[in-house]
């Protein structure tokens, strides 16, 4: 079984830094990045702008990149392993569950800036879809043979540069370049590349 500690170690070995973001986010993130017009609302938010529960980790990672870019970091690689929240009528109340709310754990990563650290031996180029696909293959190890990416539309991703991720024929997440509209809204001169995956599917299959 490929547990959370092993996933974190693998991501760190791939040159990503771990972040921990709030589970409650701006409503605009849910609408823009997830196409979610009916997010799960908090009864007593700690701040008016953090009023809904996240159904994706992507918004937090993009905010991390935007913050670093404003502080003159030219290359950012971050990941998060955390819960997301979605309506699901099949979920019952329990010690660790809330009726009507699914709480799966996702693994997400975002890269922005040069593909490689600055060095003499390699020309600088921006990180792209295929760089993160290779990182994903490294993360999967021997199971990478069952990895497939198929063209599909996602609200957070560039229409022609995003894909649904399949593992052994089962959809487990998304991979792609962030939509230029959202990159521009974050004042980023070029778009980050992201992936977000169902961590349980990874644990079962690595």
C-alpha positions as CSV (number, residue, x, y, z in Angstrom):
1,X,0.0,0.0,0.0
2,X,1.3,3.4,-1.0
3,X,0.5,5.6,2.0
4,X,0.5,9.3,2.6
5,X,4.1,9.5,3.9
6,X,5.4,7.6,0.9
7,X,3.5,10.0,-1.4
8,X,4.9,13.0,0.3
9,X,8.5,11.6,0.1
10,X,8.0,10.8,-3.6
11,X,6.8,14.3,-4.3
12,X,9.7,15.9,-2.3
13,X,12.1,13.7,-4.3
14,X,10.6,15.1,-7.5
15,X,11.6,18.6,-6.3
16,X,8.2,19.7,-5.1
17,X,7.7,21.5,-1.7
18,X,4.7,20.6,0.4
19,X,2.1,23.2,1.4
20,X,-0.9,23.0,3.6
21,X,-3.8,25.3,2.7
22,X,-7.1,26.1,4.3
23,X,-10.0,23.7,3.5
24,X,-12.3,26.7,3.2
25,X,-11.8,28.9,0.2
26,X,-13.1,31.8,-1.8
27,X,-16.4,31.1,-3.6
28,X,-14.9,32.4,-6.8
29,X,-12.4,29.6,-6.8
30,X,-15.1,27.0,-6.8
31,X,-16.9,28.7,-9.6
32,X,-13.9,29.5,-11.8
33,X,-11.6,26.5,-11.2
34,X,-14.3,23.8,-10.6
35,X,-17.4,25.0,-12.3
36,X,-19.2,24.5,-8.9
37,X,-22.1,27.0,-8.6
38,X,-23.4,25.3,-5.5
39,X,-20.5,24.8,-3.1
40,X,-20.8,23.6,0.5
41,X,-21.1,26.7,2.6
42,X,-19.8,27.3,6.1
43,X,-22.3,28.4,8.8
44,X,-19.7,30.5,10.6
45,X,-16.7,31.4,8.3
46,X,-13.6,32.8,9.9
47,X,-13.5,35.4,7.2
48,X,-16.2,36.5,4.7
49,X,-14.0,35.6,1.7
50,X,-13.4,32.1,3.0
51,X,-17.0,31.0,3.1
52,X,-17.2,27.7,1.2
53,X,-15.5,24.3,1.4
54,X,-13.0,23.4,-1.4
55,X,-13.8,20.6,-3.9
56,X,-10.4,20.9,-5.4
57,X,-6.8,21.7,-4.2
58,X,-5.9,23.6,-7.4
59,X,-7.1,27.0,-6.2
60,X,-4.8,27.0,-3.1
61,X,-1.8,25.9,-5.1
62,X,-2.4,28.7,-7.7
63,X,-2.6,31.2,-4.8
64,X,0.7,29.9,-3.5
65,X,2.3,30.4,-6.8
66,X,0.9,33.9,-7.2
67,X,2.2,34.8,-3.7
68,X,5.7,33.6,-4.5
69,X,5.7,35.3,-7.9
70,X,4.8,38.6,-6.2
71,X,7.9,38.1,-4.0
72,X,10.1,37.7,-7.0
73,X,10.4,33.9,-7.0
74,X,11.0,32.8,-10.6
75,X,10.4,29.1,-10.2
76,X,7.8,27.4,-7.9
77,X,6.9,23.8,-7.5
78,X,4.4,23.0,-4.8
79,X,2.1,20.1,-3.8
80,X,-0.6,19.3,-1.3
81,X,-2.1,16.1,0.0
82,X,-5.4,17.0,1.6
83,X,-9.2,16.5,1.8
84,X,-11.7,18.0,-0.5
85,X,-15.5,18.2,0.0
86,X,-18.4,17.4,-2.3
87,X,-22.1,16.8,-2.0
88,X,-22.9,13.1,-1.9
89,X,-26.3,11.9,-0.8
90,X,-25.0,8.4,-0.2
91,X,-22.7,9.4,2.7
92,X,-24.2,8.8,6.1
93,X,-23.4,10.4,9.4
94,X,-20.6,8.7,11.4
95,X,-17.6,9.3,13.7
96,X,-15.5,10.6,10.8
97,X,-18.2,11.5,8.3
98,X,-21.0,14.0,7.8
99,X,-24.2,13.1,6.1
100,X,-24.4,14.1,2.5
101,X,-20.7,15.2,2.2
102,X,-17.9,13.1,0.6
103,X,-14.4,13.9,1.9
104,X,-11.9,12.2,-0.4
105,X,-8.2,12.9,-0.1
106,X,-6.5,14.3,-3.2
107,X,-2.9,14.8,-4.2
108,X,-2.3,17.9,-6.3
109,X,0.8,19.6,-7.7
110,X,1.6,22.8,-9.5
111,X,4.7,24.0,-11.3
112,X,5.5,27.4,-12.7
113,X,8.6,29.0,-14.2
114,X,11.6,27.3,-15.7
115,X,11.4,23.5,-16.0
116,X,14.8,23.1,-14.4
117,X,16.8,25.2,-11.9
118,X,19.1,27.6,-13.5
119,X,22.3,25.9,-14.6
120,X,25.0,26.1,-17.2
121,X,24.4,22.8,-18.9
122,X,20.7,23.3,-19.9
123,X,19.0,26.1,-21.7
124,X,16.1,27.6,-19.8
125,X,12.5,26.8,-20.9
126,X,9.1,27.0,-19.2
127,X,7.7,23.9,-17.5
128,X,5.1,22.3,-19.7
129,X,2.4,19.5,-19.7
130,X,4.9,16.8,-20.5
131,X,7.2,17.7,-17.6
132,X,4.4,17.1,-15.1
133,X,3.3,14.0,-17.0
134,X,6.9,12.7,-16.5
135,X,6.7,13.6,-12.8
136,X,3.4,11.7,-12.6
137,X,5.0,8.7,-14.3
138,X,7.8,8.8,-11.7
139,X,5.3,9.0,-8.9
140,X,3.5,5.9,-10.2
141,X,6.6,3.8,-10.7
142,X,5.9,0.4,-12.1
143,X,2.2,1.3,-12.4
144,X,3.0,4.0,-15.0
145,X,2.4,1.5,-17.7
146,X,-1.3,1.8,-17.0
147,X,-1.3,5.6,-17.2
148,X,-3.3,7.3,-20.0
149,X,-4.2,10.9,-20.6
150,X,-7.2,11.7,-22.8
151,X,-8.2,15.1,-24.0
152,X,-11.1,16.5,-22.0
153,X,-12.4,19.8,-20.8
154,X,-11.9,21.2,-17.2
155,X,-12.8,24.7,-16.0
156,X,-9.4,25.3,-14.6
157,X,-7.4,24.1,-17.6
158,X,-6.5,25.5,-21.1
159,X,-9.0,24.1,-23.6
160,X,-6.4,22.4,-25.7
161,X,-3.7,21.6,-23.1
162,X,-5.6,19.7,-20.4
163,X,-6.4,16.0,-20.0
164,X,-8.3,13.5,-17.9
165,X,-5.9,11.1,-16.2
166,X,-6.7,7.4,-16.4
167,X,-5.0,4.6,-14.5
168,X,-5.7,1.1,-15.7
169,X,-8.7,2.5,-17.5
170,X,-10.2,4.2,-14.4
171,X,-10.4,8.1,-14.2
172,X,-8.4,9.3,-11.3
173,X,-7.8,13.0,-11.9
174,X,-6.7,15.8,-14.2
175,X,-3.4,17.1,-15.7
176,X,-2.8,20.3,-17.7
177,X,-1.8,23.9,-18.2
178,X,-3.9,26.4,-16.3
179,X,-6.4,28.4,-18.4
180,X,-4.7,31.7,-19.6
181,X,-7.7,33.6,-18.2
182,X,-6.9,32.4,-14.7
183,X,-3.2,33.0,-15.1
184,X,-3.8,36.5,-16.2
185,X,-6.2,37.1,-13.3
186,X,-3.3,36.1,-11.0
187,X,-0.9,38.5,-12.7
188,X,1.3,35.5,-13.9
189,X,3.1,36.1,-17.1
190,X,2.8,32.5,-18.1
191,X,0.5,29.7,-17.0
192,X,1.3,27.1,-14.3
193,X,0.9,23.4,-15.0
194,X,-1.0,21.3,-12.5
195,X,-2.3,17.9,-11.8
196,X,-4.9,16.7,-9.2
197,X,-5.5,13.0,-8.4
198,X,-7.5,10.8,-6.2
199,X,-5.0,9.7,-3.5
200,X,-6.9,6.6,-2.7
201,X,-6.6,5.4,-6.3
202,X,-2.9,6.0,-6.2
203,X,-2.6,4.1,-2.9
204,X,-4.5,1.1,-4.4
205,X,-2.5,1.0,-7.5
206,X,1.2,1.8,-6.9
